[in-house]
Amino acid sequence: MFVDLARRLDLQPADPVPDLDAARASGKRLGRPTAMTPEQIRHARDLLTRPDNPVASIARLLGVSRSTLYKHVPELSSGRRTTTSIPTSEETPMTIIPRATPTPPPHWSRRISGATRCSTAP
């Protein structure tokens, strides 16, 4: 019923294929942007050459997931990281600063001596 009405009123949408082809021909990039820039990929490769940098830390530093890092650095999918398999750039060396180990809150170490309720009396 609505299709027939749309045909009568000429409300059919135009075919988008010619418009998309024209956009591609003019050099526009269509679709979702990539998660990592070429500079980030180069930085990740530099960091991966050092065996003390885990993949999770590098991904956290770059603000992407580990799976995104594996996708954009295909050398990692073999499972082994060696300095010869991952190309490096001779730019400024960067290192990952390890996170400080969080300390538990002070109330976790206190023991309650037989009391099951907290009292508000001084």
C-alpha positions in Angstrom: 0.0 0.0 0.0 2.7 2.5 1.0 4.9 1.4 -1.9 2.1 2.1 -4.3 1.5 5.5 -2.8 5.2 6.3 -3.0 5.2 5.4 -6.7 2.2 7.6 -7.3 3.8 10.5 -5.5 7.2 9.9 -7.0 8.8 9.5 -3.5 11.2 6.7 -4.5 14.7 7.4 -3.4 17.3 8.0 -6.0 19.9 5.3 -6.7 22.9 6.0 -4.6 25.4 4.0 -6.6 26.3 6.8 -9.1 26.8 9.2 -6.3 29.1 6.8 -4.5 31.0 6.1 -7.6 31.5 9.8 -8.2 32.7 10.3 -4.6 35.2 7.5 -5.0 36.4 8.9 -8.3 37.0 12.3 -6.7 39.3 10.6 -4.1 37.0 10.7 -1.1 37.3 7.8 1.4 34.1 6.2 2.2 33.1 4.2 5.3 34.4 4.1 8.9 37.8 5.7 9.6 40.7 3.4 10.5 41.4 2.9 14.2 45.1 3.4 13.9 47.0 6.0 11.9 50.2 5.1 10.1 52.2 6.9 12.7 50.6 4.8 15.5 51.4 1.6 13.6 55.0 2.7 13.2 55.1 3.5 16.9 53.6 0.1 17.8 56.2 -1.6 15.7 59.0 0.3 17.4 57.7 -0.7 20.8 57.2 -4.3 19.8 60.9 -4.7 19.1 61.6 -4.5 22.8 60.7 -7.9 24.5 59.8 -6.2 27.8 56.8 -4.4 26.3 53.7 -6.6 26.3 51.1 -6.2 23.6 48.4 -5.3 26.1 50.5 -2.4 27.4 51.3 -1.1 23.9 47.6 -1.3 23.0 46.7 0.6 26.2 49.3 3.3 25.5 48.0 3.8 21.9 44.4 3.8 23.0 43.3 0.8 21.0 42.3 -2.8 21.8 44.8 -5.7 21.5 42.7 -7.2 18.6 43.0 -3.8 16.8 46.8 -4.0 17.3 47.0 -7.5 16.0 44.9 -6.5 13.0 47.1 -3.5 12.0 50.4 -5.3 12.8 50.1 -8.6 11.0 53.6 -9.7 12.1 52.1 -10.3 15.5 49.7 -13.0 14.4 52.5 -15.5 14.0 52.6 -15.7 17.8 56.3 -14.9 18.2 57.9 -11.5 18.5 61.4 -11.3 17.4 63.4 -8.2 16.6 64.0 -9.4 13.0 60.4 -10.0 12.1 59.0 -6.6 13.0 60.5 -3.6 11.0 61.4 -0.6 13.0 61.8 3.1 12.3 64.8 5.1 13.4 62.6 7.9 14.8 62.7 9.0 18.4 62.8 6.0 20.7 59.8 5.7 23.0 59.3 3.5 26.0 56.3 2.4 27.9 56.1 3.6 31.5 54.7 0.8 33.6 51.7 1.6 35.8 52.2 1.8 39.5 50.8 -1.2 41.4 47.6 0.0 43.1 47.7 -0.2 46.9 44.7 -1.5 48.7 42.7 1.0 50.7 43.7 1.2 54.4 40.4 -0.1 55.7 41.1 -3.5 54.0 44.0 -4.2 56.4 42.0 -3.4 59.6 40.6 -6.3 61.5 37.3 -6.1 63.2 37.6 -7.6 66.7 34.5 -9.6 67.2 32.2 -6.7 66.3 29.6 -7.3 63.7 28.1 -3.9 63.7 29.6 -0.5 63.4 28.9 1.8 66.3 28.8 5.6 66.0 29.5 6.2 69.7 32.9 7.7 70.5 
